[in-house]
Amino acid sequence: MDKQALLTTIHDQLKAKFGDGLVSSHLDYDFPVFILQRESLIEVMRFLKEDPELNFHFLTTLCTIHLPENKGKEFCMMYQLHNMAKNYRIRLKIFVSQNDTVVPTATVLYPAANWMERQEYDFFGINFKGHPNLKRILNMDEMNYFPMRKEYPVEDGSREDKDDTMFGR
């Protein structure tokens, strides 16, 4: 099945089963991408994993994207799922506000999400509701900030030879 056909097939199934839980879908380079409501995330993932035809049984990636200019939706959680038998890969995305960074844990379906979620908590401050052991994994426990947020200058402000515009900010 080609990527466009996969996108259409999954879109139609998700729309029929979850209605407004599916916000939109599109093809992004070689990936079918599905934008979801946060409240639908786990049930959509469960459906994609347990449906015998879709069988997205492997969580490849879970990461956070900080979009400070996207008011009200400053954080994007991106999940890549893989059906290894058919070599299908898809992306799921949800957006949350910087004032409400609670996201349901995917560990209930994918045990591999455990350390990935801990990393996103450690660096971005995403709180995964229901996570079995949500604590810092790479940084010191004493840190009271989240270093990957685009709230901090990348370069030393006292240097004239470098500035944040060199890093896309």
PyMOL commands that set and color helices and strands:
alter all, ss='L'
color gray80, all
select helices_A, chain A and resi 3-21+38-50+113-124+164-167
alter helices_A, ss='H'
color red, helices_A
select strands_A, chain A and resi 22-28+31-36+58-66+75-83+88-96+102-104+127-129
alter strands_A, ss='S'
color yellow, strands_A
deselect
rebuild
show_as cartoon
